Amino acid sequence: MSPRPPPRHDPSAAPGELGCYDPAYVRAHAPDYKRALNRYFRATVRGLDRLPQGPFLAVGNHSGAGLIPDTLVWLANYHSAELETPLLTLAHDQMFSGLPGPIARWVARLGAIRARPELALEALRQGFAVQVYPGGDHDACRRFRDRNKLVFAGRTGYVDLARAAGVPIVPVASVGGHETLIVIRDGRRLARWLGVDRSKRLKSFPLTLSLPWGLWLGPLPGYLPLPARIEIEVGEPIDVPALPSDIGDSDRARATAAIDLCVRGQLQSTMDRLAAGRRPFLG
């Protein structure tokens, strides 16, 4: 198979579209982001040698409410490694519609695309790797006492995505990102009561304690993350076998649940190992 041409940046693409990714910008600036983030969070990233060649679906736990510092560390380290496969990240619509235009375009140039299945599938078919966080804000806004627990909230669509694209799933586990602020309550019931779970696709309306805002209810307008130590580890790729075209719905659901259980099990076991003996904030 001949190598795929490198992706091209389309300056006219709207933030969140595939064409907004700018490989030249990433190559030029990712090493600087890596140095700054790794120094601030005393970060370590292990297991890059386990990544397969070609497109894959990276699946991780999500932390740190809206700022997601562990994701920033992971992306900066991945892009700095000069790997052959470019990596895009699915991001909530609020990243593009709720942020000022220049910031939305900046995160899009770094590879953030809207969290839509059809967009992710097209990216995988074009030869990109795609990072997904199935737990979304259920996971990112979990309570501080559950900081080292994985919360996917029953979401398994990522398995169907990997199967449709014919790519392996790569678990990417992290700890420490949820120690950069304190989530007191996740606010799931409040999100439903306010209706933002439908109007803005916000499944959590958390009560948090952070710098410089102190006690804050609802999505944070950014915050100064505490310099908690962040550790990230890439796991072994998990193959997602194709299913017969005539398979029944119940058998399909069982096959999906089995893959989901394997992915969540590998993520949680890695998180448990990384968290063993940790002191909050200090690592």
LINRADA-V554447 format. One record per residue. N is the residue number from 1. RES is the residue in one letter. SS is DSSP state (H for helix, E for strand, L for the rest). PSI is psi in whole degrees, 0 to 359 (none if undefined). D_FIRST is the distance of its C-alpha to the first C-alpha in Angstrom with 2 decimals. Layout:
N/RES/SS/PSI/D_FIRST
N/RES/SS/PSI/D_FIRST
//
This chain:
1/M/L/131/0.00
2/S/L/148/3.80
3/P/L/146/6.47
4/R/L/146/8.79
5/P/L/148/12.16
6/P/L/149/14.99
7/P/L/149/17.38
8/R/L/143/20.45
9/H/L/132/24.00
10/D/L/103/26.12
11/P/L/339/29.78
12/S/L/352/31.04
13/A/L/140/29.23
14/A/L/148/31.74
15/P/L/130/31.66
16/G/E/345/29.65
17/E/L/162/27.05
18/L/H/320/23.39
19/G/H/350/23.98
20/C/H/341/26.71
21/Y/L/132/24.49
22/D/L/93/25.01
23/P/H/326/22.63
24/A/H/319/24.97
25/Y/H/318/27.94
26/V/H/312/26.36
27/R/H/323/25.54
28/A/H/325/29.08
29/H/H/341/31.04
30/A/H/318/29.37
31/P/H/324/30.84
32/D/H/318/34.28
33/Y/H/320/33.99
34/K/H/312/32.89
35/R/H/314/35.89
36/A/H/314/38.32
37/L/H/316/37.20
38/N/H/325/36.83
39/R/H/315/40.25
40/Y/H/317/41.97
41/F/H/6/40.66
42/R/L/46/40.52
43/A/L/149/37.03
44/T/E/138/34.81
45/V/E/121/31.16
46/R/E/154/29.81
47/G/L/12/26.68
48/L/H/334/23.94
49/D/H/348/22.49
50/R/H/350/21.98
51/L/L/135/19.46
52/P/L/162/16.04
53/Q/L/147/12.82
54/G/L/184/11.38
55/P/L/147/13.83
56/F/L/165/17.00
57/L/E/110/20.55
58/A/E/130/23.19
59/V/E/125/26.60
60/G/E/171/29.78
61/N/L/153/33.53
62/H/L/133/35.13
63/S/L/163/38.26
64/G/L/24/40.73
65/A/L/226/41.53
66/G/L/340/40.30
67/L/L/333/39.50
68/I/L/63/36.99
69/P/H/328/37.22
70/D/H/327/34.96
71/T/H/318/32.11
72/L/H/319/32.82
73/V/H/314/32.81
74/W/H/312/29.49
75/L/H/318/27.74
76/A/H/321/29.35
77/N/H/319/28.27
78/Y/H/309/24.65
79/H/H/329/24.32
80/S/H/342/26.20
81/A/L/354/23.90
82/E/L/44/21.30
83/L/L/156/18.46
84/E/L/325/14.95
85/T/L/117/15.06
86/P/L/146/17.92
87/L/E/127/20.52
88/L/E/159/22.65
89/T/E/130/25.84
90/L/E/133/27.65
91/A/E/150/31.22
92/H/L/147/34.42
93/D/L/328/35.52
94/Q/H/339/38.56
95/M/H/332/36.38
96/F/H/327/35.93
97/S/H/340/39.13
98/G/L/344/41.52
99/L/L/156/40.78
100/P/L/147/41.93
101/G/H/313/39.51
102/P/H/324/38.69
103/I/H/319/37.88
104/A/H/318/35.73
105/R/H/325/33.72
106/W/H/313/33.50
107/V/H/330/32.00
108/A/H/322/29.58
109/R/H/332/28.43
110/L/L/356/27.77
111/G/L/8/25.48
112/A/E/130/27.98
113/I/E/160/27.34
114/R/E/141/29.66
115/A/L/74/29.56
116/R/L/131/28.60
117/P/H/319/26.31
118/E/H/327/24.80
119/L/H/319/24.03
120/A/H/319/22.49
121/L/H/318/20.29
122/E/H/321/19.12
123/A/H/315/18.43
124/L/H/320/16.28
125/R/H/336/14.29
126/Q/L/357/13.90
127/G/L/5/12.42
128/F/L/155/15.90
129/A/E/150/17.71
130/V/E/131/21.07
131/Q/E/128/24.39
132/V/E/153/26.95
133/Y/L/89/30.57
134/P/L/328/31.68
135/G/L/341/35.29
136/G/H/221/35.59
137/D/H/345/39.16
138/H/H/316/40.42
139/D/H/313/38.76
140/A/H/336/39.27
141/C/L/21/42.96
142/R/L/158/43.89
143/R/L/153/47.24
144/F/H/323/47.59
145/R/H/342/48.85
146/D/H/24/45.57
147/R/L/334/43.47
148/N/L/23/41.64
149/K/L/137/41.11
150/L/L/133/37.98
151/V/L/101/38.75
152/F/L/349/36.14
153/A/L/35/38.98
154/G/L/8/37.39
155/R/L/124/34.29
156/T/L/10/31.31
157/G/H/334/29.26
158/Y/H/330/26.57
159/V/H/316/25.79
160/D/H/322/25.31
161/L/H/313/23.04
162/A/H/320/20.73
163/R/H/317/20.88
164/A/H/324/20.17
165/A/H/345/17.06
166/G/L/39/15.89
167/V/L/156/16.03
168/P/L/160/18.39
169/I/E/133/21.72
170/V/E/111/22.78
171/P/E/134/26.60
172/V/E/103/28.02
173/A/E/147/31.79
174/S/E/152/34.39
175/V/E/155/38.15
176/G/L/328/40.58
177/G/H/333/39.47
178/H/H/11/42.08
179/E/H/9/44.78
180/T/L/352/44.53
181/L/L/178/46.96
182/I/E/119/48.96
183/V/E/115/48.33
184/I/E/313/51.66
185/R/E/145/50.86
186/D/L/338/47.65
187/G/L/33/49.59
188/R/H/315/47.71
189/R/H/320/50.93
190/L/H/321/51.93
191/A/H/319/48.63
192/R/H/320/49.34
193/W/H/320/52.99
194/L/H/343/52.13
195/G/L/4/49.52
196/V/H/344/46.82
197/D/H/334/44.54
198/R/H/315/44.40
199/S/H/326/45.04
200/K/L/9/42.79
201/R/L/33/40.62
202/L/L/111/42.36
203/K/L/350/42.88
204/S/L/148/44.95
205/F/L/76/47.84
206/P/L/156/48.44
207/L/E/119/51.50
208/T/E/162/50.45
209/L/E/119/52.08
210/S/E/170/50.43
211/L/E/138/51.18
212/P/L/10/52.73
213/W/L/341/53.38
214/G/E/225/55.03
215/L/E/128/55.29
216/W/E/136/53.08
217/L/E/125/52.53
218/G/L/180/49.38
219/P/L/134/46.14
220/L/L/142/46.64
221/P/L/52/46.45
222/G/L/165/44.60
223/Y/L/165/46.40
224/L/E/108/46.80
225/P/L/140/44.88
226/L/L/146/46.74
227/P/L/54/45.08
228/A/L/148/44.16
229/R/L/128/41.82
230/I/L/130/38.30
231/E/E/134/36.11
232/I/E/139/32.52
233/E/E/131/30.42
234/V/E/131/26.84
235/G/E/181/26.78
236/E/E/138/24.52
237/P/E/146/21.66
238/I/E/119/22.77
239/D/L/145/20.59
240/V/L/97/21.56
241/P/L/145/21.41
242/A/L/152/21.09
243/L/L/149/24.54
244/P/L/146/25.83
245/S/L/335/26.47
246/D/L/16/30.14
247/I/L/142/30.78
248/G/L/163/34.04
249/D/H/319/34.59
250/S/H/321/36.42
251/D/H/322/33.76
252/R/H/316/31.07
253/A/H/320/33.34
254/R/H/320/33.89
255/A/H/319/30.19
256/T/H/317/29.72
257/A/H/325/32.85
258/A/H/317/31.69
259/I/H/317/28.50
260/D/H/318/30.64
261/L/H/320/33.21
262/C/H/315/30.73
263/V/H/311/29.37
264/R/H/323/32.93
265/G/H/316/34.20
266/Q/H/319/31.78
267/L/H/311/32.50
268/Q/H/321/36.24
269/S/H/323/36.52
270/T/H/318/34.80
271/M/H/318/37.07
272/D/H/318/40.06
273/R/H/318/39.25
274/L/H/329/38.75
275/A/H/347/41.92
276/A/L/125/44.05
277/G/L/3/46.91
278/R/L/144/45.95
279/R/L/128/48.81
280/P/L/136/48.31
281/F/L/322/47.40
282/L/L/332/47.77
283/G/L/none/44.89
//
